[in-house]
Amino acid sequence: MSTFLKSRLSKIAVLLIILSITCTGMVQAFAASIDNSATEERAEYVVVMPGDTLWEIAVAHKPQGQDTRVYIQKLMRTNRLGTSSIQAGDTLMLPNKH
C-alpha cells in the first residue's frame, strides 16, 4: 500500500469516527427532547385561588387512597416549596400520579 493511500484511509477513518460520534449525540439529544416534551405534556397544574390551602389542593388532587400528608410533601417537593404557605395566583405543578 502506498503512503498516499494509507494517509487517505486514515483521514476517512477519522472522519467516520467523528461522524458516528456526532450522530450518536444528535440521536441522544433528540430522544431526550422527545422524552421531556412528553413529560411536560402530562404535567398538570393548578392555580391557587384566594383562600386555597395546600391541604385543600392536596385533598382535591391526590390519588384515591393516598394519605393527604404524603401528597402535600410531594406537592412541596415538586414545586420546591420550603413551607406549606401558598399565595393566590401561585401556579403549582401537581406530582405525577405514578
N, C-alpha and C positions, 0 to 999 in steps of 0.2 A: 504494500500500500504506500502510496506517495504521501509525503508530508502535507501537501496541499489537501488531499482527500481526508487525512486524519484531522487536520485543523477544521475543515468544513464539517465533518461529522461531529466533532467536539462542540462546535458552535450550535449545531442543530440539536444535539442532546441537551445542552444547557437551555436553549430556547424552549424545548419541550418540557423540561422540568419546571421552568418559570411559568409557562402557560398552565400546566397542571396544578401548580400551587395556587395561582391566581384564580383559576376556575373553581377550585375546591372552596376557596374563601368566599367567592361570589355566591356559590350554591348555599353555603352555610349561612351567609348573611340574608339571602333571600328566604331561606327556610325559617330563620329566626324572625324575620319581619312578618311572615305569614302567621307564625305561632303567636306573636304579640298582638297582631290585629284581631285574631280570633279571641284572645283573652279579653281585649278591650271591648269587643262587641258583646261578650257575655256579661260584662260588668254591669251591675245595676246601681243606680244612685238614688238618693233621697235628699230633698231639700228640706232643711229644718224650718218649720213654721213657728210663729210666735207661740210660746207656751209648751212646745215639744220638749220632752226629756229623752235622754239616751235610753232610759228604761222603756218608755212608751214605744220608741222606734224599734228597739230590740224585740219587744213582745209582738209588734205588728209584722216583723220581717224574719224572725228566726225560724229555722226549720222546726216542724212539729216534733215535740218530744225533747227538744234540746233545752237545757237549763238556761234561763234568761241571763244569769250572771256570766255564764260561759260565753254566750253570744255577745254580751256587752264587751267582754275582754277582746273578742275577735274584732268587733267594731273599732275599738280603741286602737288595736294593733294595726289593722288595715288602714286606718286614717291617721296613724301616728299621733294620737291624742295623748297628752300627758295626764289629763284629768278627764272626768266624765262631763265636764262643763261644755255645753254647746250653745251657739247663738243662732237666733232666727236668721235665715239667709245662708247659713253654712250648707255646703253640699257634702254629704257623706257617701262614700263608696261602700256598698254592702259586701260583706265577705262572701266568697263562693260557698255555695251550699253543699259542695262535695266533701 
